[in-house]
Amino acid sequence: MTGNRPGSWPRQVIVPVFVAVAQALVILGPAMGRGVVITHDMPWSPRPLWTPFVLGLDTPAPRAVPSDAAMVLLGKVLGPSMAQHLVLLSLLVGLALGVVALVSEMAPHVGVVGRCVAGVVAVWNPFVSERLAVGQWVVVLGLAVLPWGLRACLRVLRGKPASYAVCVAIAVAAIGGVNSMLLVSGSMLVLLGLGMAVKPSARIARGIGWALLVSAGGASAWALPALTAADGAGIIGGIDEFAPAADSPMGVVGSLLGGGGFWNAATHPEPRQHILIAACSALLMVVGVVTTVLAVPGRRAAMTGLVVVFAAVLALSVVGAARPVWTEVVNAVPGGGALRDSQKLIAVWVVLGAAGFGIFADRVASRLSSAWRGPVAALLIALPMLLSPQLVWGIGGRLEAVTVPSDIEAGLSRLEQAPPGDVGLLPWSQYRRYEWNEDRVSLTLAPRVIDRVVLFDDSLPLRSGVVPGENLRAAAVSERIAGGASAEAALLDAGVRYVAAELGTGQDVDTTFLRAQGHVVVDEPHLLVVDLGRGSETAEASGAVRAGWAVTIITLIGVLCACAVRGVRSKLPVGLIRSRP
Amino acid sequence: MMSALAATVTGVVLALFAVVGGVSAISPTPNAPAASENVVVYDAP
């Protein structure tokens, strides 16, 4: 089971790859159909356009940068539907193979069973389920890149020339923006820093230097505008709302131990309401993390420190007595707002847990008699799937590709021909239940499909209240509505040139009132646009935005060129799994 | 004999988790819209 017989390497590569692809298809099945998946924070644009919103020109703290812009680029090459299919599939396959590669680095002699178990645990867990359920693919990107990044760091700590792999991992994470970078760069820098503290070396110092350089460059597109914003960016609300929450009868800590605990109760998997399921998930991860720490001889202190650092940060947001400190951290530290949704920090726990449980499974199976080995191996591979059965076939219908109605496309094309001017968006809320999307909750598509400045309500409506947005102009409209004005009238007062109303979203819009305010440009079943005939704002990139984008693009191209020079193309995932220390 | 016993034990455990988890997983309707809503709530059940 654990032997590394000559000629056995193909099975150790081919079988995990097959498992990774197969399980990704089982999970994403309906998402692989015709059209695009539009759910919660993944309003995938059917029109690949670099709109002001996509480029971060019209908001003080761009959150979809550079991820949306990168997906637009991919969409222009492959088409939006194929681009999304490729991205979602790559995330899950890359995550599974990344953990397999991490196992290979930590315990090279682990056999096929252990590698498959690691790859299955990496994907079939509450973290992936809850984040995918709300379309947070950039967080899953961070999770998927994390094992590759940790693997690169371990190689650096072991004195191998792996600085290029450190740069590649951070550059890929940079595509996802602040959330994926926080997970990947944060974990890698902590691990390298701890390794440096335990056993300093010039190679580790170089690795840290490169990691800092690529992190800073990759983050510039969103960090520079956010840090230099004169209005709005400093306002951080929702700290209590975004704190981890119990998604099982085991409380917040028990839920986090199992890889769950996302604040959004709408994503909590129903099976985790059973104590048996939740307890087994937590036990699995604990066993996995302990095994991982013990499996890295010579680097136990660094690996233990990595877990402790992230647990300590997470504890600040979970323990009530520490909440004032946590609030201060989120508000006072530059970029602290990215920590607000702190549950994502357990990504490190999930990756180490998955890798460790694979090693644990290998050791268990190798100690059994031949009669028990097969059934127990089957049990260990199937167990993670049975602990997260909701993932099967699109998470209960949440991930399903749909076709955007043709009248919306036609209306948007007509709007493109209209004179310049910004667009006020109704209904006055950024979330929709499009009828043609089977009433799934999703962000509005408008800012991603209208190539103009779109003024929309960027506040976050929750069951517990409303988390304020960051756009002061939108906040002024909301104030007028709160003062008794209708949303239509309040938006007219905002000075926009056009008013666009998305229809068939489950929310009322006074279309009669709007039609009477100006010239109707688009009048389709799902979209009404009225030209109010005014001059209005246009989007212009500030110096910080231009500089940020330039630095990020140069950084990513630089890493790409460096990889090409080193001939990394021959070390695609299959090669990385095969490689030995 | 041992092989049969091992397979039976494994099957029972798998079946237990499959029943508990599977029934739960297919029971809810995701994102069912509320009867009436002026604003779509992000964390609506």
Boltz contact constraints between the chains, C-beta under 6 A:
constraints:
  - contact:
      token1: [A, 264]
      token2: [B, 43]
      max_distance: 6.0
  - contact:
      token1: [A, 265]
      token2: [B, 43]
      max_distance: 6.0
  - contact:
      token1: [A, 266]
      token2: [B, 43]
      max_distance: 6.0
  - contact:
      token1: [A, 266]
      token2: [B, 44]
      max_distance: 6.0
  - contact:
      token1: [A, 266]
      token2: [B, 45]
      max_distance: 6.0
  - contact:
      token1: [A, 270]
      token2: [B, 24]
      max_distance: 6.0
  - contact:
      token1: [A, 270]
      token2: [B, 28]
      max_distance: 6.0
  - contact:
      token1: [A, 271]
      token2: [B, 21]
      max_distance: 6.0
  - contact:
      token1: [A, 271]
      token2: [B, 24]
      max_distance: 6.0
  - contact:
      token1: [A, 271]
      token2: [B, 25]
      max_distance: 6.0
  - contact:
      token1: [A, 274]
      token2: [B, 20]
      max_distance: 6.0
  - contact:
      token1: [A, 277]
      token2: [B, 21]
      max_distance: 6.0
  - contact:
      token1: [A, 371]
      token2: [B, 2]
      max_distance: 6.0
  - contact:
      token1: [A, 371]
      token2: [B, 3]
      max_distance: 6.0
  - contact:
      token1: [A, 371]
      token2: [B, 6]
      max_distance: 6.0
  - contact:
      token1: [A, 372]
      token2: [B, 6]
      max_distance: 6.0
  - contact:
      token1: [A, 375]
      token2: [B, 6]
      max_distance: 6.0
  - contact:
      token1: [A, 375]
      token2: [B, 7]
      max_distance: 6.0
  - contact:
      token1: [A, 375]
      token2: [B, 10]
      max_distance: 6.0
  - contact:
      token1: [A, 378]
      token2: [B, 10]
      max_distance: 6.0
  - contact:
      token1: [A, 379]
      token2: [B, 10]
      max_distance: 6.0
  - contact:
      token1: [A, 382]
      token2: [B, 14]
      max_distance: 6.0
  - contact:
      token1: [A, 386]
      token2: [B, 17]
      max_distance: 6.0
  - contact:
      token1: [A, 386]
      token2: [B, 18]
      max_distance: 6.0
  - contact:
      token1: [A, 386]
      token2: [B, 21]
      max_distance: 6.0
  - contact:
      token1: [A, 389]
      token2: [B, 21]
      max_distance: 6.0
  - contact:
      token1: [A, 389]
      token2: [B, 22]
      max_distance: 6.0
  - contact:
      token1: [A, 389]
      token2: [B, 25]
      max_distance: 6.0
  - contact:
      token1: [A, 390]
      token2: [B, 25]
      max_distance: 6.0
  - contact:
      token1: [A, 396]
      token2: [B, 30]
      max_distance: 6.0
  - contact:
      token1: [A, 397]
      token2: [B, 30]
      max_distance: 6.0
  - contact:
      token1: [A, 398]
      token2: [B, 30]
      max_distance: 6.0
  - contact:
      token1: [A, 429]
      token2: [B, 39]
      max_distance: 6.0
  - contact:
      token1: [A, 431]
      token2: [B, 40]
      max_distance: 6.0
  - contact:
      token1: [A, 431]
      token2: [B, 42]
      max_distance: 6.0
  - contact:
      token1: [A, 432]
      token2: [B, 40]
      max_distance: 6.0
  - contact:
      token1: [A, 433]
      token2: [B, 33]
      max_distance: 6.0
  - contact:
      token1: [A, 433]
      token2: [B, 40]
      max_distance: 6.0
  - contact:
      token1: [A, 439]
      token2: [B, 33]
      max_distance: 6.0
  - contact:
      token1: [A, 440]
      token2: [B, 31]
      max_distance: 6.0
  - contact:
      token1: [A, 441]
      token2: [B, 31]
      max_distance: 6.0
  - contact:
      token1: [A, 441]
      token2: [B, 40]
      max_distance: 6.0
  - contact:
      token1: [A, 441]
      token2: [B, 44]
      max_distance: 6.0
  - contact:
      token1: [A, 460]
      token2: [B, 42]
      max_distance: 6.0
  - contact:
      token1: [A, 461]
      token2: [B, 39]
      max_distance: 6.0
  - contact:
      token1: [A, 461]
      token2: [B, 41]
      max_distance: 6.0
  - contact:
      token1: [A, 462]
      token2: [B, 42]
      max_distance: 6.0
  - contact:
      token1: [A, 462]
      token2: [B, 43]
      max_distance: 6.0
  - contact:
      token1: [A, 463]
      token2: [B, 41]
      max_distance: 6.0
  - contact:
      token1: [A, 463]
      token2: [B, 43]
      max_distance: 6.0
  - contact:
      token1: [A, 506]
      token2: [B, 33]
      max_distance: 6.0
